[in-house]
Amino acid sequence: MANLSKQAALALSSLAVAMPEAAHFTLPEKVLQFGTGVLLRGLPDYLIDKANRQGVFNGRIVVVKSTDGGDATAFDRQDGLYTLSIRGIADGQTVEENVVCSAISRVLSAKSQWEQVLEVARNPELTVVISNTTEVGIQLVSESIKQSPPQSFPGKLLAVLYARYQAFAGASDKGLVIVPTELIPNNGSKLESIVLELAHLNGLDAEFIEWLESANSFCNSLVDRIVPGRPDAATQAALEAELGYSDDLLTMSEAYLLWAIEGDAHVKSVLSFEQADAGVIVQPNIDLFRELKLRLLNGTHTLSCGLAFLAGFDTVRGAMDDAAMAGFIQNLMLADLLPGIPYSVDEKVGQRFGMQVLDRFRNPYIEHRWLGITLNYTMKIQMRNVPTLLHYYKKLAVVPDYMALGFAAYLLFMRGTQQRGDAWYGEANGQAYPIQDEKASYFADLWQHQQPAELIGTVLRNKTLWGHDLTQLPGFAARVEKYLHKLLQDGAPATLASYFTQKVSLAS
């Protein structure tokens, strides 16, 4: 079986995969990308490839590999090509699509090919910089940008921008649109502030710093797509048999995608690949998308994970196959969390986003484990759910029933019954499970010394945990107590069954 390459891609003809055309390999290099990870391949690189196929963006990507890990030679062997296998559910329909992406022109090593990276910076066709260097990549390191290469990503970026400034004598139309995709709030603004501080630390001239601020656009962005990456050996073999070639960079992704980018009309015109997919959004404010993701997707995960795990479900997909658990998840999201979002959201927009999230939860190709979602459970509730709870009360002044049940399940999940070293474990369905939360000892102590009703009051009024006294929310503590009693008495599966299958209201 032939290995994927430019020659193979042009020679092979298959209904199982969308191949690039010869013209795609001659497009100019318009993007410099820091990072080779699967998220970049599954989202920005795929979108640029899609735009090129539509004749919209018409540019390729030079990738900079900053670390020694991984196999960069696979990109060389395959002429920068890789297969993206898209699997999931969209609007209730199963999606199965294979695309050979040809947007990457070459991969350069920052360690051994830094001068070539700087040569790319001097390319007049270059317009965009993309990055995903993990959350710790956007940090200030006091260093000289004259190193070959600088250690940090902001240092590398500053060196690239300075080389470009010098090459074009500070021309205002040679600035770049810079779009970090690292998963931190205001990633573009943070990166810009670090680059500016590093420019001052390096004693760079005032004219360059003025060009840096005025000619370049640092954009906040939000990315959302599950890209598991390389499949297991059996899935890989089956896919390669279907495709008719082997691919060392074969990458799996879900069908859903979102890339929200904060930018003005100039940014929108430069990032013309926005036109290729409705999941790419360029507009002056992206707070709405951040709130929807945080409150509906992440918030639903957080307030469902304890109940789902205690009820015996290992994965999100497994829970969605159960009518009672799926009913809780959908009602929690759309009846409680959506109206409680502390941001102005059009109901139709919120409902549409929520239905997309439910499709993602049902994806049969993604194994998302509930126990993993319980990591840092308390902090996640504080960040994702408490603002929603408070706004729900402010807006509707009634108890959010599904949030109360989710909170009761959280309290039960946090009941540590045995300690092993510094770790606490709970017990559910005859099995011990780890409580991976910095407050595990706090909750273990409460469960040992307080009855449930007292424990609920102690936890809810703990302003250190929540920033607020949640016992001041009328009826919430009583509803949590009712559900916790039911969970303790009957167990999570029976609680779900009585509430959603038999339509017995526990709130009465």
C-alpha positions as CSV (number, residue, x, y, z in Angstrom):
1,M,0.0,0.0,0.0
2,A,1.4,3.4,-1.0
3,N,2.1,6.0,1.6
4,L,0.3,9.3,1.3
5,S,2.3,11.9,-0.7
6,K,1.8,14.5,-3.4
7,Q,2.4,12.0,-6.1
8,A,0.0,9.5,-4.6
9,A,-2.7,12.1,-4.0
10,L,-2.6,13.3,-7.6
11,A,-2.6,9.7,-8.9
12,L,-5.3,8.2,-6.6
13,S,-9.0,8.5,-7.4
14,S,-11.4,7.4,-4.6
15,L,-14.9,8.2,-3.6
16,A,-13.8,7.6,0.0
17,V,-11.7,10.7,0.3
18,A,-11.6,14.3,-1.1
19,M,-8.1,14.8,-2.7
20,P,-6.4,18.1,-3.5
21,E,-5.8,19.4,-7.0
22,A,-2.4,20.1,-8.5
23,A,-3.1,23.9,-8.3
24,H,-3.3,23.7,-4.5
25,F,0.4,22.8,-4.3
26,T,1.5,26.0,-6.0
27,L,-0.4,28.5,-3.8
28,P,1.8,31.2,-2.1
29,E,2.8,30.8,1.5
30,K,0.5,33.3,3.4
31,V,0.4,31.8,6.9
32,L,3.1,31.2,9.5
33,Q,2.0,28.7,12.1
34,F,3.6,28.0,15.4
35,G,2.7,24.5,16.4
36,T,2.1,21.1,14.7
37,G,-0.5,19.7,17.1
38,V,-3.7,17.9,16.1
39,L,-6.0,20.8,17.1
40,L,-4.3,23.0,14.5
41,R,-4.5,20.3,11.8
42,G,-8.2,19.6,12.7
43,L,-9.4,23.2,12.8
44,P,-7.3,26.1,11.3
45,D,-5.4,24.1,8.8
46,Y,-8.5,22.2,7.7
47,L,-10.4,25.4,7.3
48,I,-7.7,27.0,5.2
49,D,-7.6,23.9,3.0
50,K,-11.4,24.1,2.6
51,A,-11.1,27.8,1.6
52,N,-8.4,27.0,-0.9
53,R,-10.7,24.3,-2.5
54,Q,-13.4,27.0,-2.9
55,G,-10.9,29.5,-4.4
56,V,-11.3,31.9,-1.5
57,F,-8.1,32.3,0.6
58,N,-5.6,30.8,-1.8
59,G,-2.7,30.5,0.5
60,R,-0.6,27.8,2.2
61,I,0.9,27.5,5.7
62,V,4.5,27.3,6.8
63,V,4.6,25.4,10.1
64,V,7.2,26.1,12.8
65,K,8.0,23.1,15.0
66,S,9.2,24.5,18.3
67,T,9.8,21.4,20.4
68,D,11.9,18.2,19.9
69,G,9.0,15.9,20.5
70,G,7.0,14.1,17.8
71,D,7.9,13.0,14.3
72,A,8.4,16.1,12.1
73,T,9.8,13.8,9.3
74,A,6.3,12.5,8.7
75,F,5.4,15.8,7.2
76,D,8.4,15.7,4.9
77,R,7.7,12.1,3.9
78,Q,4.1,13.0,3.0
79,D,4.8,16.4,1.5
80,G,2.9,18.1,4.3
81,L,-0.3,16.1,3.5
82,Y,-2.5,14.4,6.0
83,T,-6.0,12.9,6.1
84,L,-8.6,14.4,8.3
85,S,-11.4,11.9,9.1
86,I,-14.4,13.8,10.3
87,R,-16.9,11.7,12.3
88,G,-19.9,12.9,14.3
89,I,-23.5,14.0,14.3
90,A,-24.8,17.3,12.8
91,D,-28.5,18.2,12.9
92,G,-29.3,14.7,13.9
93,Q,-27.5,13.2,10.9
94,T,-24.4,11.0,11.0
95,V,-21.3,12.7,9.3
96,E,-18.5,10.6,7.9
97,E,-16.1,12.5,5.7
98,N,-12.4,12.0,4.7
99,V,-10.3,14.9,3.4
100,V,-6.6,15.0,2.4
101,C,-5.6,18.5,3.6
102,S,-2.9,20.2,1.5
103,A,-2.7,23.6,3.2
104,I,0.7,22.9,4.8
105,S,3.5,23.7,2.4
106,R,6.4,22.7,4.7
107,V,7.5,22.3,8.3
108,L,10.5,24.1,9.7
109,S,12.4,23.3,12.9
110,A,12.8,26.4,15.1
111,K,15.9,24.8,16.6
112,S,17.8,24.0,13.4
113,Q,16.1,26.1,10.7
114,W,15.6,29.4,12.4
115,E,17.1,31.5,9.6
116,Q,14.6,29.9,7.2
117,V,11.8,30.9,9.6
118,L,13.0,34.5,9.5
119,E,13.2,34.3,5.7
120,V,9.5,33.5,5.8
121,A,8.9,36.6,7.8
122,R,10.4,38.6,4.9
123,N,8.0,37.1,2.4
124,P,5.8,39.9,1.1
125,E,2.9,37.4,0.6
126,L,2.8,36.6,4.3
127,T,-0.4,38.0,6.0
128,V,-1.3,35.8,9.0
129,V,0.3,34.2,12.1
130,I,-1.5,31.3,13.9
131,S,-0.3,29.6,17.1
132,N,-1.2,26.9,19.5
133,T,1.7,26.5,21.8
134,T,-0.4,25.3,24.8
135,E,-1.6,27.6,27.6
136,V,1.9,27.9,29.1
137,G,3.3,29.0,25.7
138,I,2.0,32.6,26.1
139,Q,4.2,33.7,29.0
140,L,6.9,36.3,29.3
141,V,10.5,35.1,29.3
142,S,13.1,37.8,29.7
143,E,15.4,36.9,26.8
144,S,17.2,38.3,23.8
145,I,15.4,37.9,20.5
146,K,18.8,37.7,18.8
147,Q,19.1,34.1,19.9
148,S,18.8,31.5,17.2
149,P,16.0,30.8,18.1
150,P,14.6,32.7,21.2
151,Q,13.3,30.3,23.8
152,S,9.7,31.4,24.2
153,F,6.9,31.7,21.6
154,P,6.4,35.5,22.3
155,G,10.2,35.8,21.8
156,K,10.1,33.9,18.5
157,L,7.1,36.0,17.3
158,L,8.8,39.3,18.2
159,A,11.9,38.2,16.3
160,V,9.7,37.4,13.3
161,L,7.9,40.8,13.5
162,Y,11.2,42.7,13.9
163,A,12.7,40.9,10.9
164,R,9.6,41.8,8.8
165,Y,9.8,45.4,10.0
166,Q,13.4,45.7,8.9
167,A,12.8,43.9,5.5
168,F,10.0,46.4,4.5
169,A,11.4,49.5,6.2
170,G,8.4,49.7,8.5
171,A,5.8,49.8,5.8
172,S,2.4,50.1,7.4
173,D,0.8,47.7,4.9
174,K,3.2,44.9,5.8
175,G,1.9,44.2,9.3
176,L,0.3,40.8,10.1
177,V,-2.9,39.5,11.5
178,I,-1.9,37.4,14.5
179,V,-4.4,34.8,15.8
180,P,-3.4,32.7,18.8
181,T,-5.7,29.7,19.6
182,E,-4.4,28.9,23.0
183,L,-7.2,28.2,25.4
184,I,-6.8,31.2,27.7
185,P,-9.1,34.2,28.0
186,N,-8.2,37.2,25.8
187,N,-5.3,35.2,24.3
188,G,-4.6,37.8,21.6
189,S,-4.5,40.8,24.1
190,K,-2.3,38.8,26.5
191,L,0.1,37.9,23.7
192,E,0.3,41.5,22.5
193,S,1.1,42.8,26.0
194,I,3.9,40.3,26.4
195,V,5.4,41.0,23.0
196,L,5.4,44.7,23.7
197,E,7.0,44.2,27.1
198,L,9.6,42.0,25.5
199,A,10.3,44.7,22.8
200,H,11.0,47.2,25.6
201,L,13.2,44.7,27.4
202,N,15.2,44.2,24.2
203,G,15.7,48.0,23.8
204,L,14.1,48.0,20.3
205,D,13.6,51.4,18.8
206,A,10.5,53.5,19.3
207,E,9.6,53.5,15.6
208,F,9.4,49.7,15.6
209,I,7.3,49.6,18.7
210,E,4.9,52.1,17.1
211,W,4.8,49.9,13.9
212,L,4.2,46.8,16.1
213,E,1.2,48.4,17.7
214,S,-0.3,50.2,14.7
215,A,0.4,47.9,11.7
216,N,-0.3,44.5,13.4
217,S,-3.6,43.1,14.7
218,F,-3.5,40.7,17.7
219,C,-6.8,39.0,17.7
220,N,-8.5,37.2,20.7
221,S,-10.0,33.9,19.5
222,L,-11.9,31.0,20.7
223,V,-11.6,27.5,19.2
224,D,-13.9,24.6,19.8
225,R,-13.5,21.2,18.2
226,I,-12.7,17.8,19.6
227,V,-9.7,16.5,17.7
228,P,-8.7,13.2,19.3
229,G,-5.9,12.8,16.8
230,R,-4.5,9.4,15.7
231,P,-7.1,6.6,16.0
232,D,-6.4,3.2,17.6
233,A,-4.5,0.6,15.5
234,A,-7.7,-1.2,14.4
235,T,-9.5,1.9,13.3
236,Q,-6.4,3.1,11.5
237,A,-6.0,-0.1,9.6
238,A,-9.7,-0.1,8.6
239,L,-9.5,3.5,7.4
240,E,-6.4,2.9,5.4
241,A,-7.9,-0.1,3.7
242,E,-10.9,2.1,2.8
243,L,-8.8,5.0,1.6
244,G,-6.2,2.9,-0.4
245,Y,-3.1,4.4,1.2
246,S,-1.2,4.6,4.5
247,D,-1.0,7.8,6.4
248,D,1.3,8.4,9.4
249,L,-0.5,11.7,10.2
250,L,-4.1,10.5,9.9
251,T,-6.2,12.6,12.3
252,M,-9.7,12.1,13.6
253,S,-12.0,15.0,14.5
254,E,-15.6,15.6,15.4
255,A,-18.0,17.2,12.9
256,Y,-18.7,20.3,14.9
257,L,-16.3,23.3,14.7
258,L,-16.1,26.8,15.9
259,W,-13.4,29.4,15.4
260,A,-14.6,32.8,16.7
261,I,-12.1,35.6,16.1
262,E,-12.2,39.1,17.4
263,G,-11.4,41.6,14.6
264,D,-12.5,44.6,12.5
265,A,-13.1,44.9,8.8
266,H,-9.4,44.8,8.0
267,V,-9.0,41.5,9.9
268,K,-12.1,40.1,8.3
269,S,-10.7,40.9,4.8
270,V,-7.3,39.3,5.6
271,L,-8.9,36.2,7.1
272,S,-11.0,35.6,4.0
273,F,-11.1,31.9,4.8
274,E,-14.0,32.9,7.0
275,Q,-16.2,32.6,3.9
276,A,-15.5,28.9,3.6
277,D,-17.4,27.6,6.7
278,A,-20.2,29.0,8.8
279,G,-18.2,27.8,11.9
280,V,-15.6,30.6,11.4
281,I,-16.8,33.9,12.7
282,V,-14.9,37.2,12.6
283,Q,-16.5,40.1,14.5
284,P,-15.6,42.9,16.9
285,N,-16.8,41.1,20.0
286,I,-16.8,37.3,20.6
287,D,-18.0,37.3,24.2
288,L,-21.3,35.6,23.2
289,F,-19.5,32.6,21.9
290,R,-17.3,32.4,25.0
291,E,-20.3,32.5,27.2
292,L,-22.3,29.9,25.3
293,K,-19.4,27.5,25.3
294,L,-18.6,28.1,29.0
295,R,-22.2,28.0,30.3
296,L,-23.9,25.5,28.0
297,L,-21.2,23.0,27.0
298,N,-18.8,23.2,29.9
299,G,-21.5,24.1,32.4
300,T,-23.7,21.2,31.4
301,H,-20.7,18.8,31.6
302,T,-19.9,20.0,35.1
303,L,-23.4,19.8,36.6
304,S,-24.1,16.4,34.9
305,C,-20.8,14.5,35.6
306,G,-21.5,13.6,39.2
307,L,-25.0,12.4,38.6
308,A,-24.1,10.5,35.5
309,F,-21.1,8.8,37.1
310,L,-23.1,7.8,40.2
311,A,-25.8,6.5,38.0
312,G,-23.3,4.1,36.4
313,F,-22.5,5.8,33.1
314,D,-18.9,5.8,32.1
315,T,-19.1,8.0,29.0
316,V,-21.1,11.0,27.8
317,R,-22.2,9.0,24.8
318,G,-23.4,6.2,27.0
319,A,-25.4,8.6,29.1
320,M,-27.1,10.1,26.0
321,D,-28.3,6.6,25.1
322,D,-30.3,6.5,28.3
323,A,-33.7,8.3,28.1
324,A,-33.7,9.5,31.7
325,M,-30.1,10.7,31.8
326,A,-30.4,12.3,28.4
327,G,-33.6,14.0,29.6
328,F,-31.7,15.5,32.6
329,I,-28.9,16.7,30.5
330,Q,-31.1,18.4,27.9
331,N,-33.4,20.0,30.5
332,L,-30.5,21.2,32.6
333,M,-29.0,22.9,29.6
334,L,-32.0,24.4,27.9
335,A,-34.4,25.0,30.9
336,D,-31.9,26.1,33.6
337,L,-28.5,27.1,32.2
338,L,-29.6,28.9,29.0
339,P,-31.9,31.4,30.8
340,G,-29.3,31.8,33.5
341,I,-26.4,32.9,31.2
342,P,-25.2,36.2,32.7
343,Y,-25.0,37.8,29.2
344,S,-27.6,38.9,26.7
345,V,-28.4,35.9,24.5
346,D,-31.0,35.7,21.8
347,E,-33.1,32.6,22.8
348,K,-33.0,31.2,19.2
349,V,-29.2,31.5,19.1
350,G,-28.9,29.8,22.5
351,Q,-31.3,27.0,21.6
352,R,-29.5,26.4,18.3
353,F,-26.1,26.2,20.1
354,G,-27.6,23.9,22.8
355,M,-28.9,21.5,20.1
356,Q,-25.5,21.4,18.5
357,V,-24.0,20.6,21.9
358,L,-26.5,17.7,22.4
359,D,-25.4,16.4,18.9
360,R,-21.8,16.5,20.1
361,F,-22.7,14.6,23.3
362,R,-24.3,11.9,21.2
363,N,-21.2,11.4,18.9
364,P,-20.6,7.7,18.7
365,Y,-17.0,8.2,17.7
366,I,-15.9,10.2,20.8
367,E,-15.2,8.5,24.1
368,H,-15.5,11.3,26.7
369,R,-15.4,9.9,30.2
370,W,-17.4,11.4,33.0
371,L,-14.8,10.7,35.6
372,G,-12.3,12.8,33.7
373,I,-14.8,15.7,33.7
374,T,-15.0,15.6,37.5
375,L,-11.4,16.8,37.7
376,N,-11.3,20.0,39.7
377,Y,-15.1,19.7,40.2
378,T,-15.4,22.4,42.8
379,M,-13.5,25.0,40.9
380,K,-15.5,24.3,37.7
381,I,-18.8,24.7,39.5
382,Q,-17.6,28.0,40.9
383,M,-16.5,29.4,37.5
384,R,-19.0,27.8,35.2
385,N,-22.2,27.4,37.2
386,V,-22.4,29.8,40.1
387,P,-22.7,32.9,38.0
388,T,-25.5,31.2,36.0
389,L,-27.3,30.2,39.2
390,L,-27.2,33.7,40.5
391,H,-28.4,35.2,37.3
392,Y,-31.2,32.6,37.0
393,Y,-32.5,33.7,40.4
394,K,-32.2,37.4,39.5
395,K,-34.1,36.9,36.3
396,L,-36.8,34.3,37.3
397,A,-36.8,34.2,41.2
398,V,-37.6,30.5,41.3
399,V,-35.5,27.4,42.1
400,P,-33.7,25.9,39.0
401,D,-34.7,22.3,39.6
402,Y,-32.1,20.6,37.4
403,M,-29.3,22.7,38.8
404,A,-30.4,21.7,42.3
405,L,-30.3,18.0,41.4
406,G,-26.9,18.4,39.8
407,F,-25.6,20.2,42.9
408,A,-26.9,17.4,45.2
409,A,-25.1,14.8,43.1
410,Y,-21.9,16.9,43.3
411,L,-22.1,16.8,47.1
412,L,-22.6,13.0,47.1
413,F,-19.8,12.5,44.6
414,M,-17.5,14.5,46.9
415,R,-18.2,12.1,49.9
416,G,-14.7,10.6,50.4
417,T,-14.9,7.3,52.3
418,Q,-11.3,6.2,52.2
419,Q,-7.9,7.9,52.0
420,R,-4.9,6.5,50.2
421,G,-1.9,8.6,50.9
422,D,-2.9,12.2,50.1
423,A,-5.7,11.0,47.8
424,W,-9.4,10.5,48.7
425,Y,-11.7,8.0,47.1
426,G,-15.5,7.7,47.1
427,E,-17.5,4.6,46.4
428,A,-20.3,4.1,43.7
429,N,-21.8,0.9,42.3
430,G,-19.5,-1.2,44.4
431,Q,-16.3,0.4,43.1
432,A,-13.9,3.0,44.5
433,Y,-13.3,6.1,42.4
434,P,-10.7,9.0,42.9
435,I,-11.9,12.4,43.9
436,Q,-9.5,14.6,42.0
437,D,-10.3,17.9,43.7
438,E,-8.3,20.2,45.9
439,K,-11.3,20.4,48.3
440,A,-11.5,16.6,48.7
441,S,-10.3,16.6,52.3
442,Y,-12.7,19.4,53.2
443,F,-15.6,17.4,52.0
444,A,-14.4,14.2,53.5
445,D,-14.3,15.9,56.9
446,L,-17.8,17.4,56.5
447,W,-19.3,14.0,55.6
448,Q,-17.7,12.4,58.6
449,H,-18.9,15.0,61.1
450,Q,-22.2,16.5,59.7
451,Q,-25.6,15.2,58.7
452,P,-26.7,16.0,55.1
453,A,-28.9,18.9,56.0
454,E,-26.2,20.6,58.1
455,L,-23.6,19.8,55.5
456,I,-25.6,21.4,52.7
457,G,-25.9,24.6,54.7
458,T,-22.2,24.7,55.6
459,V,-21.2,24.2,51.9
460,L,-23.7,26.6,50.4
461,R,-22.8,29.5,52.7
462,N,-19.0,29.0,52.2
463,K,-18.1,32.3,50.4
464,T,-14.5,31.0,50.0
465,L,-15.8,28.3,47.7
466,W,-18.5,30.3,45.8
467,G,-17.9,34.0,46.4
468,H,-21.5,34.2,47.6
469,D,-23.7,32.8,50.4
470,L,-25.9,30.5,48.3
471,T,-28.2,29.9,51.3
472,Q,-29.6,33.3,50.5
473,L,-31.2,32.0,47.3
474,P,-34.8,31.2,48.3
475,G,-35.6,27.5,48.3
476,F,-32.3,26.3,46.8
477,A,-30.9,24.7,50.0
478,A,-34.2,22.9,50.6
479,R,-34.4,21.6,47.1
480,V,-30.8,20.4,47.2
481,E,-31.6,18.7,50.5
482,K,-34.6,16.9,49.0
483,Y,-32.6,15.6,46.1
484,L,-29.6,14.6,48.3
485,H,-31.9,12.6,50.6
486,K,-33.4,10.9,47.5
487,L,-30.0,10.0,46.1
488,L,-28.8,8.7,49.5
489,Q,-32.0,6.7,50.0
490,D,-32.7,5.3,46.6
491,G,-29.4,5.8,44.6
492,A,-28.8,7.7,41.5
493,P,-30.3,5.3,38.9
494,A,-33.6,5.1,40.8
495,T,-33.7,8.8,41.4
496,L,-33.3,9.4,37.7
497,A,-35.9,6.7,36.8
498,S,-38.5,8.1,39.2
499,Y,-37.9,11.7,38.1
500,F,-37.8,11.3,34.3
501,T,-39.4,8.0,33.5
502,Q,-42.3,7.9,35.9
503,K,-42.7,11.7,35.9
504,V,-42.7,11.8,39.7
505,S,-41.9,15.4,40.7
506,L,-39.5,15.5,43.6
507,A,-39.9,19.2,43.9
508,S,-43.4,19.0,45.4
